[in-house]
Amino acid sequence: MAKFEVTGGRKLSGTIVPQGAKNEALQIIAAVLLTPEQVTITNIPDIIDVNLLIEILQEMNVKVERPTRDTCIFKADEVDVDYLGSDAFHKKSGKLRGSVMFAGPMLARYRKAFLPKPGGDKIGRRRLDTHILGFEKMGAQFDLTDKHGAYTLTAPNGLTGTYMLLDEPSVTGTANLVMAAVMAKGTTTIYNAACEPYLQQLCRMMVRMGAKISGIGSNMLIIEGVEYLTGTTHRMLPDMIEVGSFIGLAAMTQSEITIKDAGVEHLGVIPEKFQQLGIKLEIRGDDIYIPSQESYEIATFLDGSVLTIYDHPWPGFTPDLLSIVLVVATQAKGSVLIHQKMFESRLFFVDKLMEMGAQIILCDPHRATVIGLGRKHPLRGISMTSPDIRAGVALLIAALSADGKSIIQNINQIDRGYQYIDERLNALGAEIKRV
């Protein structure tokens, strides 16, 4: 298993371009199953999770051309439906959560699908109830008799449009149900739908393919089913999680960095949350410039109480950046309460930061109080293991700011979400060795 050897304490400088959005890619790539025609997708991130999803499509007999690492041309005109029930599929699908996204388009077009047990990060329960209950309302039947423990879904008479109020605004659940509904008979209304930019991207792509979807960007989607979807071309947004990670990296390492083509209009409250930590940044067109700062101070609420930063469905703050915010706060002046509401295991990496010298109180599985030291006591390099994608990059940022050398094991987790991260940061002046 590969590891990173990181020499900290270096100031970085230069320009970096964020990769294509991982969370968008997992939805968009699944949507190619909705049509037998050619679909071209650009700005694809070259990361483990996305490459594995493309590999699964190839094994389903989807034709794939990859003229460059960030461009794929798909043609799903001879899909092997039964592959989804094979040992090979369930072995691979167990490695990433994105494989559940095949269910919606497969039910819509082939009236049969499998929902494997969610793979990917070990960050708490990630239930599939929203997906399954929505499919059932559209007329699908499911059982658990599959030998792999997956849900088998069938719709012998096709899917039928209906009204549904989701119990939670699940992003993957909404995406799966919209992909199923675009070819269902009649009209489907999805209320309490997720409305993240990546979901908006998926809906707009399907509209170009001939789908009829209204309410894009809101929490109520109305889908009129059509009989056929055509091919299209689609370009993915920049990855907002990478953008936030690079803002935090610049502050922690006192670096002057420009994030080019950051997709600023799609970032929501992300820049504001980092500004609440005292980080200066300038929006220059579609670029973000972060100047070198000796120190940064956490704001308080207007009544003087300690700042709380928590995750919330879009347009609230994404849970994927709370790990980054937490590590950045360790070297700020002041205190902040980090409240991770959505996942109960995502803060279980703070012991590594405490070993590095950070002052953090883990209140419970969902909350941690960070007492910023204002760089009075720099973090020190240690040996640690990456537990999930986002915590892994948070630890990498900590290591880059620390005194001495750090070892980060299990960097496969980081590679699942960040492409060539060591090479790209080394180009800015970091010292990261992949061993």
C-alpha positions as CSV (number, residue, x, y, z in Angstrom):
1,M,0.0,0.0,0.0
2,A,1.4,3.4,-1.0
3,K,2.1,6.2,1.5
4,F,3.0,9.8,1.4
5,E,6.2,11.2,3.0
6,V,5.5,14.9,3.6
7,T,8.1,17.5,4.6
8,G,6.2,20.4,6.2
9,G,6.9,24.0,6.8
10,R,7.2,25.1,3.1
11,K,5.4,28.1,1.8
12,L,3.8,27.4,-1.6
13,S,3.1,29.7,-4.5
14,G,1.6,29.6,-7.9
15,T,-1.6,28.8,-9.8
16,I,-3.6,25.6,-9.6
17,V,-6.6,24.4,-11.6
18,P,-9.2,22.3,-9.8
19,Q,-10.2,19.0,-11.3
20,G,-13.6,18.1,-12.6
21,A,-16.2,17.5,-9.9
22,K,-16.1,13.9,-8.5
23,N,-19.6,14.0,-7.1
24,E,-21.0,15.2,-10.5
25,A,-19.0,12.6,-12.4
26,L,-20.6,9.7,-10.5
27,Q,-24.1,10.9,-11.6
28,I,-23.3,12.0,-15.1
29,I,-21.4,8.9,-16.1
30,A,-24.3,6.7,-14.9
31,A,-26.7,8.8,-17.0
32,V,-25.1,7.5,-20.3
33,L,-27.1,4.3,-19.8
34,L,-30.3,6.2,-20.6
35,T,-29.6,6.3,-24.4
36,P,-28.2,4.1,-27.1
37,E,-26.7,7.1,-28.7
38,Q,-23.2,8.6,-28.2
39,V,-22.6,10.8,-25.1
40,T,-19.3,12.8,-24.8
41,I,-18.3,14.0,-21.4
42,T,-15.3,16.3,-20.7
43,N,-13.5,17.6,-17.7
44,I,-13.6,14.1,-16.1
45,P,-11.4,13.8,-13.0
46,D,-8.8,11.1,-13.4
47,I,-9.4,9.5,-10.0
48,I,-9.9,5.9,-8.7
49,D,-13.7,6.1,-8.0
50,V,-14.5,7.6,-11.4
51,N,-12.2,5.3,-13.3
52,L,-13.7,2.3,-11.5
53,L,-17.2,3.4,-12.5
54,I,-16.1,3.7,-16.2
55,E,-14.5,0.3,-15.9
56,I,-17.8,-1.2,-14.7
57,L,-19.6,0.4,-17.7
58,Q,-17.1,-1.2,-20.0
59,E,-17.7,-4.6,-18.4
60,M,-21.4,-4.0,-19.0
61,N,-20.6,-3.9,-22.7
62,V,-20.8,-0.1,-22.9
63,K,-18.5,1.2,-25.6
64,V,-16.0,3.6,-24.2
65,E,-13.4,5.7,-26.0
66,R,-11.0,7.9,-24.0
67,P,-9.1,10.2,-26.3
68,T,-7.6,12.1,-23.4
69,R,-7.7,11.4,-19.6
70,D,-10.4,14.0,-19.1
71,T,-12.6,13.1,-22.0
72,C,-14.8,10.0,-22.5
73,I,-17.1,9.0,-25.4
74,F,-19.8,6.5,-24.3
75,K,-22.2,4.5,-26.4
76,A,-24.6,2.2,-24.4
77,D,-26.3,0.5,-27.4
78,E,-25.7,-3.2,-26.4
79,V,-25.8,-3.2,-22.6
80,D,-25.4,-6.5,-20.8
81,V,-28.1,-6.2,-18.2
82,D,-27.3,-9.5,-16.5
83,Y,-23.7,-8.3,-15.7
84,L,-25.2,-6.4,-12.7
85,G,-26.1,-9.6,-11.1
86,S,-22.6,-11.1,-11.5
87,D,-19.9,-11.7,-8.9
88,A,-17.6,-9.4,-10.7
89,F,-20.0,-6.4,-10.5
90,H,-20.7,-6.9,-6.8
91,K,-17.0,-7.2,-6.0
92,K,-16.2,-3.9,-7.8
93,S,-19.4,-2.0,-6.8
94,G,-18.6,-2.7,-3.1
95,K,-15.5,-0.4,-3.5
96,L,-17.5,2.8,-4.3
97,R,-20.8,4.4,-3.5
98,G,-21.3,5.6,-7.1
99,S,-22.4,2.2,-8.3
100,V,-25.8,2.7,-6.8
101,M,-26.4,5.4,-9.5
102,F,-26.9,2.7,-12.2
103,A,-30.3,1.7,-10.7
104,G,-32.3,4.7,-11.9
105,P,-31.3,4.6,-15.6
106,M,-31.3,0.7,-15.7
107,L,-34.9,0.7,-14.3
108,A,-36.0,3.4,-16.7
109,R,-34.6,1.7,-19.9
110,Y,-34.4,-2.0,-19.1
111,R,-36.9,-2.4,-16.3
112,K,-34.4,-4.2,-14.1
113,A,-31.7,-3.1,-11.8
114,F,-29.6,-4.0,-8.7
115,L,-28.8,-1.8,-5.8
116,P,-25.5,-3.0,-4.2
117,K,-24.6,-2.3,-0.6
118,P,-22.9,1.2,-0.6
119,G,-19.2,1.1,-0.7
120,G,-16.6,3.9,-0.4
121,D,-15.9,6.0,2.7
122,K,-16.5,4.5,6.2
123,I,-18.1,7.7,7.5
124,G,-21.3,6.3,9.0
125,R,-24.6,4.9,7.8
126,R,-25.4,5.7,4.2
127,R,-28.9,4.2,3.8
128,L,-30.7,3.5,0.5
129,D,-34.3,4.0,1.8
130,T,-34.8,7.2,-0.2
131,H,-33.9,5.4,-3.4
132,I,-35.9,2.3,-2.8
133,L,-39.1,3.9,-1.5
134,G,-39.1,6.3,-4.5
135,F,-38.6,3.5,-7.0
136,E,-41.5,1.6,-5.3
137,K,-43.8,4.6,-5.6
138,M,-43.1,4.5,-9.4
139,G,-44.1,0.9,-9.5
140,A,-40.9,-1.0,-9.1
141,Q,-40.7,-4.2,-7.0
142,F,-37.7,-5.2,-4.9
143,D,-36.5,-8.1,-2.9
144,L,-33.4,-9.2,-1.0
145,T,-33.0,-12.7,-2.5
146,D,-29.9,-11.7,-4.4
147,K,-27.0,-13.9,-3.3
148,H,-24.8,-10.9,-2.8
149,G,-27.2,-9.2,-0.4
150,A,-28.1,-6.5,-2.9
151,Y,-31.6,-5.3,-3.7
152,T,-33.0,-6.6,-6.9
153,L,-35.4,-4.2,-8.6
154,T,-37.8,-4.9,-11.4
155,A,-40.5,-3.0,-13.2
156,P,-42.1,-5.5,-15.7
157,N,-44.7,-3.0,-16.8
158,G,-42.4,0.0,-16.8
159,L,-42.3,2.9,-14.3
160,T,-45.2,5.2,-13.8
161,G,-45.1,8.9,-12.8
162,T,-46.2,9.8,-9.3
163,Y,-45.9,12.4,-6.5
164,M,-43.3,11.8,-3.8
165,L,-42.1,13.7,-0.8
166,L,-38.6,12.6,0.1
167,D,-37.9,11.9,3.7
168,E,-34.5,13.6,3.2
169,P,-33.0,15.7,0.4
170,S,-30.6,13.0,-0.6
171,V,-28.4,14.0,-3.5
172,T,-27.8,10.5,-4.8
173,G,-31.4,9.5,-4.0
174,T,-32.8,12.5,-6.0
175,A,-30.4,11.9,-8.9
176,N,-31.4,8.2,-9.1
177,L,-35.1,9.0,-9.0
178,V,-34.9,11.7,-11.6
179,M,-33.0,9.4,-14.0
180,A,-35.7,6.8,-13.4
181,A,-38.6,9.3,-13.9
182,V,-37.4,10.8,-17.2
183,M,-38.6,7.8,-19.1
184,A,-41.6,6.8,-16.8
185,K,-45.2,7.0,-18.0
186,G,-46.8,10.3,-17.0
187,T,-45.6,13.0,-14.6
188,T,-43.4,12.6,-11.6
189,T,-43.1,15.3,-8.9
190,I,-40.3,15.1,-6.4
191,Y,-40.6,17.4,-3.4
192,N,-37.9,18.0,-0.9
193,A,-35.5,17.2,-3.7
194,A,-31.8,17.9,-3.4
195,C,-30.7,20.9,-5.5
196,E,-26.9,20.9,-5.5
197,P,-25.2,22.3,-8.5
198,Y,-24.1,18.8,-9.6
199,L,-27.7,17.7,-9.6
200,Q,-28.6,20.8,-11.6
201,Q,-25.9,19.7,-14.1
202,L,-27.4,16.3,-14.4
203,C,-30.9,17.6,-15.0
204,R,-29.7,20.1,-17.7
205,M,-27.7,17.3,-19.4
206,M,-30.9,15.2,-19.6
207,V,-32.9,18.1,-20.8
208,R,-30.4,18.4,-23.7
209,M,-31.0,14.7,-24.3
210,G,-34.8,15.4,-24.6
211,A,-36.0,15.0,-21.1
212,K,-38.7,17.3,-19.8
213,I,-37.7,18.6,-16.3
214,S,-38.9,21.8,-14.7
215,G,-38.0,23.3,-11.3
216,I,-34.2,22.8,-11.8
217,G,-32.3,24.4,-8.9
218,S,-35.3,24.3,-6.6
219,N,-36.5,21.6,-4.1
220,M,-39.4,20.6,-6.3
221,L,-38.7,18.8,-9.6
222,I,-41.5,18.0,-12.0
223,I,-40.6,15.4,-14.7
224,E,-42.8,14.5,-17.7
225,G,-41.7,11.1,-18.9
226,V,-40.6,10.7,-22.5
227,E,-40.1,7.5,-24.6
228,Y,-36.6,8.2,-25.9
229,L,-33.5,10.2,-25.0
230,T,-30.7,11.2,-27.5
231,G,-27.0,11.6,-27.2
232,T,-25.4,14.8,-26.0
233,T,-22.1,16.5,-25.0
234,H,-21.5,17.6,-21.4
235,R,-18.7,19.4,-19.5
236,M,-18.4,18.9,-15.8
237,L,-18.0,21.7,-13.3
238,P,-14.8,22.3,-11.3
239,D,-14.8,20.4,-8.1
240,M,-16.0,22.7,-5.3
241,I,-14.4,20.4,-2.7
242,E,-11.0,20.8,-4.3
243,V,-11.5,24.6,-4.4
244,G,-12.3,24.7,-0.7
245,S,-9.3,22.4,0.1
246,F,-6.9,24.7,-1.8
247,I,-8.2,27.8,0.1
248,G,-7.6,26.0,3.4
249,L,-4.2,24.8,2.2
250,A,-3.1,28.3,1.3
251,A,-4.1,29.7,4.7
252,M,-2.5,26.8,6.7
253,T,0.9,27.0,4.8
254,Q,0.9,30.9,4.6
255,S,1.0,30.5,0.8
256,E,0.1,32.8,-2.1
257,I,-2.1,30.7,-4.4
258,T,-4.4,31.5,-7.3
259,I,-7.1,28.9,-8.0
260,K,-7.9,29.3,-11.7
261,D,-11.3,28.5,-13.3
262,A,-12.8,27.8,-9.9
263,G,-16.5,27.9,-11.0
264,V,-17.1,30.7,-8.6
265,E,-20.9,31.1,-9.4
266,H,-21.4,27.5,-8.2
267,L,-19.6,27.7,-4.9
268,G,-22.5,28.9,-2.8
269,V,-21.4,29.8,0.8
270,I,-18.0,28.1,0.6
271,P,-15.9,31.3,0.2
272,E,-17.9,33.0,3.0
273,K,-17.2,30.1,5.4
274,F,-13.5,30.4,4.9
275,Q,-13.7,34.1,5.3
276,Q,-15.4,33.5,8.7
277,L,-12.2,31.8,9.7
278,G,-10.3,35.0,8.9
279,I,-8.9,33.9,5.6
280,K,-8.5,36.7,3.0
281,L,-9.4,35.9,-0.6
282,E,-10.3,37.8,-3.7
283,I,-12.6,36.8,-6.5
284,R,-11.0,37.8,-9.8
285,G,-13.5,36.8,-12.5
286,D,-13.7,33.0,-12.2
287,D,-10.4,32.8,-10.3
288,I,-9.8,33.0,-6.6
289,Y,-6.6,34.6,-5.3
290,I,-5.5,33.9,-1.7
291,P,-2.7,36.1,-0.5
292,S,0.0,34.9,2.0
293,Q,-1.2,35.6,5.5
294,E,0.9,35.5,8.7
295,S,-2.2,34.9,10.8
296,Y,-6.0,34.7,10.5
297,E,-8.6,35.2,13.2
298,I,-11.9,33.3,13.6
299,A,-15.0,35.6,13.6
300,T,-17.6,35.4,16.3
301,F,-21.4,35.8,16.0
302,L,-22.7,39.3,16.5
303,D,-23.5,38.7,20.1
304,G,-19.9,37.7,20.8
305,S,-20.6,33.9,21.1
306,V,-18.4,31.2,19.6
307,L,-18.8,30.7,15.9
308,T,-20.4,27.4,14.8
309,I,-19.9,25.9,11.4
310,Y,-22.2,23.1,10.4
311,D,-23.2,21.2,7.3
312,H,-26.6,21.5,5.7
313,P,-28.2,20.5,2.4
314,W,-27.6,22.9,-0.5
315,P,-27.5,25.9,-0.5
316,G,-26.0,25.2,2.9
317,F,-22.4,24.3,3.6
318,T,-21.3,20.9,2.2
319,P,-20.3,18.2,4.7
320,D,-17.3,17.3,2.5
321,L,-15.5,20.5,3.6
322,L,-16.0,20.3,7.3
323,S,-12.8,18.2,7.7
324,I,-10.9,20.9,5.9
325,V,-12.4,23.7,8.0
326,L,-11.6,21.9,11.2
327,V,-7.9,21.4,10.3
328,V,-7.6,25.0,9.1
329,A,-9.1,26.3,12.4
330,T,-6.3,24.7,14.4
331,Q,-3.8,27.4,13.4
332,A,-6.3,30.3,13.5
333,K,-6.7,32.7,16.4
334,G,-9.9,32.0,18.3
335,S,-12.3,29.1,18.7
336,V,-15.0,27.4,16.6
337,L,-17.5,24.6,17.1
338,I,-17.6,22.2,14.1
339,H,-20.9,20.4,13.9
340,Q,-21.0,17.5,11.5
341,K,-24.7,16.7,11.4
342,M,-25.0,14.3,8.4
343,F,-22.4,11.6,9.2
344,E,-21.5,10.2,12.7
345,S,-18.0,9.0,12.0
346,R,-16.5,11.8,10.0
347,L,-14.8,13.5,12.9
348,F,-12.9,10.4,14.0
349,F,-9.6,11.6,12.6
350,V,-9.1,14.4,15.1
351,D,-7.0,12.2,17.3
352,K,-4.3,12.5,14.6
353,L,-4.5,16.3,14.8
354,M,-4.3,16.2,18.6
355,E,-1.2,14.1,18.4
356,M,0.3,16.7,16.1
357,G,-0.3,19.3,18.8
358,A,-3.7,20.7,17.9
359,Q,-6.1,21.7,20.7
360,I,-9.4,20.0,19.9
361,I,-12.2,18.7,22.1
362,L,-14.2,15.9,20.5
363,C,-17.6,16.5,22.2
364,D,-19.3,13.5,20.6
365,P,-19.4,11.8,17.2
366,H,-20.9,14.9,15.6
367,R,-19.2,17.9,17.3
368,A,-15.7,19.1,17.9
369,T,-14.5,22.3,19.4
370,V,-11.3,23.7,18.0
371,I,-9.2,26.1,20.0
372,G,-7.0,27.9,17.5
373,L,-3.4,28.5,18.7
374,G,-2.6,31.3,16.3
375,R,0.6,29.5,15.2
376,K,2.1,29.9,18.7
377,H,2.7,26.1,18.7
378,P,3.2,24.8,15.1
379,L,1.9,21.3,14.4
380,R,4.5,18.6,14.4
381,G,5.0,15.8,11.9
382,I,3.8,12.3,12.9
383,S,2.8,9.0,11.3
384,M,-0.9,8.6,10.5
385,T,-3.5,6.8,8.4
386,S,-6.1,8.4,6.1
387,P,-9.6,7.1,7.1
388,D,-11.6,8.6,4.2
389,I,-11.1,11.0,1.2
390,R,-11.8,14.3,2.9
391,A,-10.1,13.5,6.2
392,G,-7.1,12.3,4.2
393,V,-6.7,15.6,2.5
394,A,-7.2,17.5,5.8
395,L,-4.4,15.4,7.3
396,L,-2.2,16.2,4.2
397,I,-2.8,19.9,4.7
398,A,-1.9,19.5,8.3
399,A,1.3,17.7,7.4
400,L,2.3,20.4,4.8
401,S,2.0,23.0,7.5
402,A,3.7,21.0,10.3
403,D,7.3,21.1,11.5
404,G,9.2,18.1,10.4
405,K,8.3,15.0,8.4
406,S,4.9,13.2,8.4
407,I,3.9,9.8,7.0
408,I,0.4,9.3,5.7
409,Q,-0.6,5.7,5.2
410,N,-3.6,4.4,3.1
411,I,-3.3,7.2,0.6
412,N,-5.5,5.1,-1.7
413,Q,-8.4,7.0,0.1
414,I,-7.0,10.3,-1.0
415,D,-6.4,9.1,-4.6
416,R,-10.1,8.1,-4.7
417,G,-11.1,11.8,-4.8
418,Y,-8.1,13.9,-5.7
419,Q,-6.2,13.4,-9.0
420,Y,-2.3,13.5,-9.0
421,I,-2.6,15.6,-5.8
422,D,1.1,15.0,-4.9
423,E,2.3,16.1,-8.3
424,R,0.1,19.2,-8.5
425,L,1.1,20.4,-5.0
426,N,4.8,19.7,-5.6
427,A,4.5,22.0,-8.6
428,L,3.6,24.8,-6.1
429,G,6.6,24.0,-4.0
430,A,5.4,21.3,-1.6
431,E,7.6,18.3,-0.8
432,I,5.5,15.2,-1.0
433,K,7.0,11.8,-1.9
434,R,4.8,8.9,-2.9
435,V,6.4,5.7,-1.5
